[in-house]
Amino acid sequence: MRAPPDAMRVVGFGFRRAAPLASLADLLAQLEARYGPVDRLAAAASKQALAQALGGVRGIEVIAVDDEALPSVVTLTYSCHSLKARGTGSVAEAVALLAAGPGASLLEPRLVSADRMATAALSRGVFS
């Protein structure tokens, strides 16, 4: 699936505090293999350090999403843990949608890392 030329692709991450950088890197590689290069990475502001590390390694800007905004997003998937801890069905999906801006859409439901320590979702928004 090819995005329009003015479309921005944002990968949103959700992860446990103990998640290794490799979990996020693997998810990013899977999404890029399916959809091509991404424009931005995103994570909740309270946990952006790991996403910033990946962005630094890959040369991709990272967007920090306000934690309080997460419950405002309707997600495709539903995790009891995410709902209890963050007020949203999927942190990765919520972060991806919020970071890509109004009118953004998910390209598919979140992916879960092999070690189950991280999730990632790819959204498409429009450059402003």
NORGIJO-V305012 format. One record per residue. N is the residue number from 1. RES is the residue in one letter. PSI is psi in degrees with one decimal (none if undefined). D_FIRST is the distance of its C-alpha to the first C-alpha in Angstrom with 2 decimals. Layout:
N:RES:PSI:D_FIRST / N:RES:PSI:D_FIRST
//
This chain:
1:M:121.6:0.00 / 2:R:137.0:3.80 / 3:A:152.4:6.61 / 4:P:155.9:9.84 / 5:P:-29.6:12.49 / 6:D:4.5:14.63 / 7:A:143.3:12.32 / 8:M:131.0:13.64 / 9:R:125.9:12.04 / 10:V:128.2:14.87 / 11:V:120.2:15.58 / 12:G:139.4:18.50 / 13:F:145.0:21.00 / 14:G:140.3:23.76 / 15:F:159.3:26.37 / 16:R:156.4:29.97 / 17:R:-33.3:32.56 / 18:A:5.1:33.14 / 19:A:135.3:29.54 / 20:P:156.1:29.42 / 21:L:-35.1:27.20 / 22:A:-32.6:25.88 / 23:S:-44.6:24.29 / 24:L:-41.7:22.18 / 25:A:-39.8:21.45 / 26:D:-43.7:20.27 / 27:L:-42.3:17.86 / 28:L:-43.2:16.48 / 29:A:-40.6:16.19 / 30:Q:-44.5:14.29 / 31:L:-39.7:11.65 / 32:E:-32.0:11.54 / 33:A:-33.7:11.38 / 34:R:-39.6:8.14 / 35:Y:-4.3:6.46 / 36:G:-176.3:9.20 / 37:P:150.0:12.32 / 38:V:160.2:13.18 / 39:D:-34.4:15.73 / 40:R:158.0:18.03 / 41:L:158.5:19.30 / 42:A:151.1:21.29 / 43:A:161.7:24.05 / 44:A:141.4:26.95 / 45:A:-37.0:29.71 / 46:S:-14.8:32.17 / 47:K:28.4:30.14 / 48:Q:-13.5:28.34 / 49:A:-42.7:30.38 / 50:L:-40.7:28.27 / 51:A:-37.7:25.02 / 52:Q:-39.0:27.09 / 53:A:-44.3:28.15 / 54:L:-42.0:24.63 / 55:G:-38.9:23.75 / 56:G:-42.1:26.94 / 57:V:-40.2:26.20 / 58:R:-8.2:22.70 / 59:G:36.5:23.68 / 60:I:131.3:21.31 / 61:E:145.7:22.87 / 62:V:133.9:23.43 / 63:I:128.9:23.81 / 64:A:126.0:26.52 / 65:V:134.0:26.15 / 66:D:123.5:29.44 / 67:D:-36.8:30.27 / 68:E:-17.9:31.98 / 69:A:-17.5:28.83 / 70:L:-43.7:27.03 / 71:P:-11.7:28.78 / 72:S:-5.8:27.65 / 73:V:132.8:24.04 / 74:V:125.7:23.03 / 75:T:161.7:20.72 / 76:L:-33.0:18.79 / 77:T:168.8:20.92 / 78:Y:119.0:24.63 / 79:S:125.2:26.78 / 80:C:-38.9:30.52 / 81:H:-46.3:31.01 / 82:S:-40.6:28.58 / 83:L:-44.3:30.15 / 84:K:-44.3:33.62 / 85:A:-35.6:33.07 / 86:R:-5.1:30.77 / 87:G:15.8:30.79 / 88:T:153.4:27.12 / 89:G:-28.8:25.31 / 90:S:115.5:22.93 / 91:V:-44.8:23.73 / 92:A:-46.0:20.37 / 93:E:-44.2:18.54 / 94:A:-45.0:21.33 / 95:V:-44.5:21.41 / 96:A:-44.6:17.69 / 97:L:-44.8:18.04 / 98:L:-41.2:21.42 / 99:A:-30.9:20.53 / 100:A:-11.9:17.66 / 101:G:176.8:20.20 / 102:P:137.2:20.94 / 103:G:1.5:18.25 / 104:A:154.7:15.68 / 105:S:153.1:13.42 / 106:L:141.7:12.24 / 107:L:-24.6:8.75 / 108:E:166.7:10.95 / 109:P:163.2:14.71 / 110:R:153.4:16.45 / 111:L:150.7:16.99 / 112:V:133.6:20.67 / 113:S:156.3:22.20 / 114:A:-34.6:24.29 / 115:D:0.3:27.43 / 116:R:24.0:26.46 / 117:M:-13.4:27.42 / 118:A:156.1:24.13 / 119:T:157.4:20.96 / 120:A:144.7:17.80 / 121:A:145.6:15.12 / 122:L:125.9:12.23 / 123:S:161.0:12.45 / 124:R:127.5:11.38 / 125:G:-172.2:14.49 / 126:V:133.9:16.06 / 127:F:137.6:18.40 / 128:S:none:21.92
//
